[in-house]
Amino acid sequence: MFQHGSLSIQDYYSTFLTLWHEYADLVTTDVPIAVLLTIQTIHATTWRDQFLIKLRLKYEFVRSSLLNRSHVPSLDICFGELLHEEQRLSTQAILEQSHGSSGTTTVAYAAQGRGPPMHSKNLQCFCCKEYGHIAATCPKKFCSYYKKKATSTAHDSFSVACSVPAPPASDYYTPEMVQWMLISALSTIGFQGNNSTKLWYVDSGASNHMTNNSTALCHVRPYASQFSIQIAYGISLPIATIGDASSKFTDVFLAPQLSTNLISVGQLVDNNCAVNFSSNGCVVQDQVTGEPISKGPKVGCLFPLFLLVPNFSPLSSIKSFACNNVSDLSMVWHCRLGHPNTQILSHVLNFDLLGNKDRSSLSLECDSCKLGKSETLPFPLHTSRASHYFDLIRSDVWGPSPVSSHEKFKYYVTFIDDHSRFTWVYFLCSKSKVFHTFNEFLAYVDNQFSTFIKTLRTDSGGEYLSIEFQAFLASKGIIHQCSCPSTPQQNGVA
C-alpha cells in the first residue's frame, strides 16, 4: 500500500496523482460520457480523502484541521496548505539550529546595527552566494533584468530568481526571508488571499486563463461570446462570466464545473510577460522591467503557481480610484487622517486645510472606530463575604518573575480566606508544585484551626485543572469554582 513515508509533499503529491490517474483510466475506460462527470466528482472526493489519510504523523495537525471543516476543501487547496506547512516546519527547524551556532560570514541584507565594521570582501551576497557585494547591488538579481555577465546561463539565473531563501546560521534575517516566514505562518492559521486559496497550474496548451472560483476574480463581467471550454472526452463546459485575477492575469474565464485553475502561457506572453521553466520551478516576470510577478515549484510534471502578489499594482489602484465617484468625502478623509473624531475633522474642514470640501455630509459610521475605541464595560463590585472562616478560599498563582530568588523561586501562590481576608503566601519553583503546596496548606488548616475547607475558587489555570488536583478535591468533598473565561474580575480578590 502506497504511503507518504519520507517523501516530500511535492514528491508525494506527484507520485500519488500518477498512481491514481492510472487507476482512474482503468475504471473509466468504457464509461459513457453522460455519467463520466458524476464519476469524476466522486473520484475527486476519494482522491482528497486518500491523499490526506496516507500523510505521516508530522502533518496530523493540518490533516485534522482540513478534515474537520464544515466544507472539506479540494485536493488542490489541501496540497497548497500542506506545502505551506512543510515550508514552515523547514524554516522553524533551521531557525532552531541557527540559534546555537555562529558563523564567520555575514550574509548581505543584514541590518545596519552596532558592532565592528566589516570589509566588503567578507560580505556574502544572499542571492548569488558570491563574496564582495550585497544583494541590493547583486548583478545577478532577477535573472532576465539584472544580468551583468553575458555568459551566465538561463538555468543559473533562474535559480537565483525563484529559489526560496533559507535562514543563514546567524542572527540576521533578510527582508525576503522575513516575507516567506510571514507567508508560512499566516497560511497556517488561515490568513490567505483570494488568489492563494487554490493553486493555479501553468498550461501551455490552454488558450485562456480559466478558474472555477468566483472569489478569486474581481471586475467580473458577463461573457458575451458563445465559445465554451473543451476538455477531455469531448466534453464542453460553459463559460459563466469573465474577470481579472490581477493586473497581469486578466480576462479569466469562470467555469463552475472546471476542476482546476489553469494559467495560459500564450495569454501571459500576449500580456508582456516572460515565463521561464526549469527543474527548480516556474517564474513569471514582466518583459519590460524584469520584475517577478509570480513563481512556483515543479511538482512532478506540473508547475503550480501561488499568486501571492496583490491583485493590482499601486498605479492601477490609483487609476481605479480616480475613475470612481466617491460619494462620502468625509469618510475618505477620516480614514486618511488616521480616524479622528467628528470634531477634529470638522475643525480641519472649517479652516480649509483640505481645500474647498463639502461639509454638508459630515457623518461618520466607521466600524473600525467602533471596535478600536470602544471601552470595556465596568464590572460590578461584589461586597459579600463568606459567613465563616475557611468556607471559601481564593487562590491564584503569580509569575514567572523576571529574576529568580536565591532559592530559585520564580512563582508564588496565594491562599486567601474570603471571610477574614487573611492571606497565606507560598513560594514556588514551578507551577507544577501548586498541588503539593495545597496539600500542605490543607494539612495546616486541619491541624491549627481544626476545620476544613469547603470551597476553593481559582481561575482556569492548568495547575488547578489537572486530573490529580480534581480527583483530590473530589475525595475531600471540596467544591472547586472557576472564573469564567476572559473574566478575571470574578477572582479579583486573589
Helices and strands as residue ranges (DSSP letters): H 9-27, G 33-35, H 36-53, G 57-59, H 60-67, H 75-99, E 106-107, G 120-122, E 123-124, G 135-137, H 154-162, H 175-188, E 200-203, E 210-211, G 214-216, E 218-222, E 229-230, G 232-234, E 236-237, E 241-244, E 252-254, E 261-264, H 265-270, E 273-278, E 281-286, E 292-296, E 304-305, H 314-323, H 329-336, H 342-350, H 367-372, E 392-398, E 411-417, E 423-428, G 431-433, H 434-449, E 455-458, H 467-476, E 479-482, G 488-491
